[in-house]
């Protein structure tokens, strides 16, 4: 009698998993030593990258669908705070704030943002960041972990400033009953002194500009990014901060849709998008700054124009 072969060891099933569930499929073809090594390597690289970009797309779509406010009922919940310099090796939160607004379903959502700075004399690596929102009694209404926060940079040079921003709603675990309920934002940043091996994923930024539209959704920020590495910066995060005439941080923008690749030692223009369709908060902006980081590199095999 022919011995029945487990489906996990059959090539057709492994290939199917590589295409639709890349991590599991890649595990199967290597565990069972299917195909020549070069074929396994090619499949792993190609479908691993495709799976990574699929996750990025799903995350971006989730943010747009759950937090894009179609109604004009928004409220600005200002909680701008300046923090004293902290101890050596620690990133200090500079300013922080939030906005509450209703989405197209009438659910209360919030955008949380902050700036942070390295007040030490050496590069510091940001290892974790989180947001927390509470009411006037100190009751926590929700928290956002690093996974749902867009931030840059990760490696912060002495004196350098970075920015972080997150959208949140009931879909991400926040329990906000009204626009007025949140009163305080808490930002926690964990960091450590950067090692020589950490000095990667750096994306320099310069030439900041603001293009004020008829509302905050059509307002954009522009900047130039520079990739100082010898590889292609393949997926980049750029987050910008907007300041009013009193140097108060009034909000942050991020490159949710701009996936421009940057070649080795090359520069590229980036645009950062507004987010609140019928508000005019960003109309008070007079200055913009931005910071960047690289999430993924590719070897420079093709010249990028």
URNORLIN-V178129 format. One record per residue. RES is the residue in one small letter. SS is DSSP state (alpha for helix, beta for strand, coil for the rest). OMEGA is omega in radians with two decimals (* if undefined). NEAR is the number of other C-alpha atoms within 12 Angstrom. Layout:
res: [RES,RES]
ss: [SS,SS]
omega: [OMEGA,OMEGA]
near: [NEAR,NEAR]
//
This chain:
res: [x,x,x,x,x,x,x,x,x,x,x,x,x,x,x,x,x,x,x,x,x,x,x,x,x,x,x,x,x,x,x,x,x,x,x,x,x,x,x,x,x,x,x,x,x,x,x,x,x,x,x,x,x,x,x,x,x,x,x,x,x,x,x,x,x,x,x,x,x,x,x,x,x,x,x,x,x,x,x,x,x,x,x,x,x,x,x,x,x,x,x,x,x,x,x,x,x,x,x,x,x,x,x,x,x,x,x,x,x,x,x,x,x,x,x,x,x,x,x,x,x,x,x,x,x,x,x,x,x,x,x,x,x,x,x,x,x,x,x,x,x,x,x,x,x,x,x,x,x,x,x,x,x,x,x,x,x,x,x,x,x,x,x,x,x,x,x,x,x,x,x,x,x,x,x,x,x,x,x,x,x,x,x,x,x,x,x,x,x,x,x,x,x,x,x,x,x,x,x,x,x,x,x,x,x,x,x,x,x,x,x,x,x,x,x,x,x,x,x,x,x,x,x,x,x,x,x,x,x,x,x,x,x,x,x,x,x,x,x,x,x,x,x,x,x,x,x,x,x,x,x,x,x,x,x,x,x,x,x,x,x,x,x,x,x,x,x,x,x,x,x,x,x,x,x,x,x,x,x,x,x,x,x,x,x,x,x,x,x,x,x,x,x,x,x,x,x,x,x,x,x,x,x,x,x]
ss: [coil,coil,coil,coil,coil,coil,alpha,alpha,alpha,coil,alpha,alpha,alpha,alpha,alpha,alpha,alpha,alpha,alpha,alpha,coil,alpha,alpha,alpha,alpha,alpha,alpha,alpha,alpha,alpha,alpha,coil,coil,coil,coil,coil,alpha,alpha,alpha,alpha,alpha,alpha,alpha,alpha,alpha,alpha,alpha,alpha,alpha,alpha,alpha,alpha,alpha,alpha,alpha,alpha,alpha,alpha,alpha,alpha,alpha,alpha,alpha,alpha,alpha,alpha,alpha,coil,coil,coil,coil,coil,coil,beta,beta,beta,beta,coil,coil,coil,coil,coil,coil,coil,coil,coil,coil,coil,coil,coil,beta,beta,beta,beta,beta,beta,beta,beta,beta,beta,beta,beta,coil,coil,coil,coil,coil,beta,beta,beta,beta,beta,beta,beta,beta,beta,beta,beta,coil,coil,coil,coil,coil,beta,beta,beta,beta,beta,beta,beta,beta,beta,beta,beta,coil,coil,coil,coil,coil,beta,beta,beta,beta,beta,coil,alpha,alpha,alpha,coil,beta,beta,beta,coil,coil,beta,beta,coil,coil,coil,coil,beta,beta,beta,beta,beta,beta,beta,beta,coil,alpha,alpha,alpha,coil,coil,coil,coil,coil,coil,coil,coil,coil,coil,coil,beta,beta,beta,beta,beta,beta,beta,beta,beta,beta,coil,coil,alpha,alpha,alpha,coil,coil,coil,beta,beta,beta,beta,beta,beta,beta,beta,beta,beta,coil,coil,coil,coil,coil,coil,coil,coil,beta,beta,beta,beta,beta,beta,beta,beta,coil,coil,coil,coil,beta,beta,beta,beta,beta,beta,beta,beta,beta,beta,beta,beta,coil,coil,coil,coil,coil,beta,beta,beta,beta,beta,beta,coil,coil,coil,coil,coil,coil,coil,beta,coil,coil,coil,coil,beta,beta,beta,beta,beta,beta,beta,coil,coil,coil,coil,coil,coil,coil,alpha,alpha,alpha,alpha,coil,coil,beta,beta,beta,beta,beta,beta,beta,beta,beta,beta,beta,beta,coil,coil,coil,coil,coil,coil,coil]
omega: [-3.13,-3.12,-3.14,-3.13,3.13,-3.14,-3.14,-3.12,-3.13,-3.03,-3.09,3.14,3.13,3.12,3.10,3.13,3.10,-3.10,-3.00,3.10,-2.94,-3.10,-3.13,3.14,3.11,3.09,-3.10,-3.07,3.10,-3.13,-3.09,3.10,3.10,3.08,3.06,-3.09,-3.11,3.12,3.08,-3.12,-3.13,3.12,-3.10,-3.11,-3.06,-3.06,3.01,3.11,3.12,3.13,3.11,-3.13,3.06,3.10,3.12,3.14,-3.13,3.13,3.13,3.12,3.12,-3.14,-3.11,-3.06,-3.06,-3.01,3.11,-3.05,3.13,-3.14,-3.14,-3.05,3.11,3.10,3.12,3.12,-3.02,3.06,-3.08,-3.06,3.02,-3.07,3.10,3.06,-3.11,-3.02,-3.13,3.12,-3.10,3.05,-3.13,3.00,-3.06,3.06,-3.13,-3.13,3.12,3.01,2.98,-3.14,3.10,3.09,-3.05,3.08,-3.09,3.10,3.12,3.11,-3.12,2.93,-3.14,-3.09,3.07,2.93,3.10,-3.02,3.05,-3.12,-3.12,-3.12,-3.14,3.12,-3.11,3.11,3.05,-3.08,3.12,3.08,3.13,3.06,3.01,-3.13,-3.11,3.13,-3.06,3.11,-3.13,3.12,-3.11,3.14,3.14,3.09,3.09,3.12,-3.10,-3.10,-3.06,3.14,2.99,-3.11,3.07,0.01,3.02,3.04,-3.01,-3.14,3.11,3.13,-3.11,3.12,3.09,-3.08,3.12,-3.10,3.12,2.95,-3.14,3.13,3.12,3.12,3.10,3.00,3.12,3.14,-3.10,-3.06,-3.10,-3.13,-3.07,-3.01,3.14,3.12,-3.06,3.05,3.10,3.13,3.09,3.13,3.06,-3.07,3.07,3.12,-3.08,3.05,3.10,-3.14,3.14,-2.98,3.06,3.10,-3.13,3.10,-3.11,-3.14,-3.14,3.05,-3.10,3.10,3.13,3.02,-3.07,3.11,-3.13,3.05,-3.06,3.14,-3.12,3.08,3.14,3.06,3.13,3.06,3.07,3.11,-3.14,3.12,-3.08,-3.07,3.12,3.12,3.09,3.04,-2.88,3.06,-2.99,3.05,3.07,-3.14,-3.11,3.08,3.11,-3.07,3.05,-3.06,3.09,-3.13,3.03,3.08,-3.05,3.10,3.13,3.04,-3.13,-3.06,-3.12,-3.05,-3.08,-3.11,-3.12,3.05,-3.13,-3.12,-3.13,3.11,3.13,3.10,3.09,3.09,3.09,3.02,-3.14,-2.97,2.97,-3.00,-3.09,-2.93,-2.99,3.04,-3.11,-3.12,-3.06,3.09,3.12,-3.10,3.10,-3.13,3.13,3.02,3.14,3.08,-3.08,3.02,-3.12,3.10,-3.07,3.09,2.94,3.07,-3.07,3.11,3.13,3.13,3.12,3.14,*]
near: [3,4,5,9,10,13,15,23,21,21,24,18,24,32,30,22,27,30,24,18,23,29,26,23,32,36,24,30,33,27,18,21,20,25,22,13,15,14,17,27,19,18,31,31,20,20,26,26,25,20,25,22,21,18,17,25,19,16,23,26,16,20,30,27,21,28,35,35,36,24,21,21,24,32,29,29,31,27,27,30,25,20,19,16,18,20,15,18,29,32,45,37,36,33,36,40,40,42,44,41,40,35,34,22,18,24,28,37,48,55,49,47,50,50,45,47,39,39,28,26,19,23,33,36,37,37,25,27,37,30,39,38,42,28,24,14,12,16,20,23,32,32,35,35,26,24,20,28,35,43,46,47,42,46,41,43,32,24,20,31,36,47,49,52,47,43,49,42,40,24,23,26,21,30,26,31,22,24,27,24,30,38,30,32,38,33,39,29,35,23,29,24,29,26,17,12,11,19,24,28,34,38,47,42,36,24,23,28,27,33,27,26,24,18,22,34,28,25,33,36,42,35,35,28,36,33,34,25,27,20,28,34,37,29,32,41,44,49,49,49,48,45,31,20,15,13,21,28,39,41,51,50,51,42,34,35,24,27,26,29,33,40,31,28,22,26,26,30,26,39,33,40,35,40,40,42,29,28,30,25,34,40,28,26,31,24,29,36,39,44,47,42,41,37,28,26,27,25,17,19,12,13,15,20,12]
//
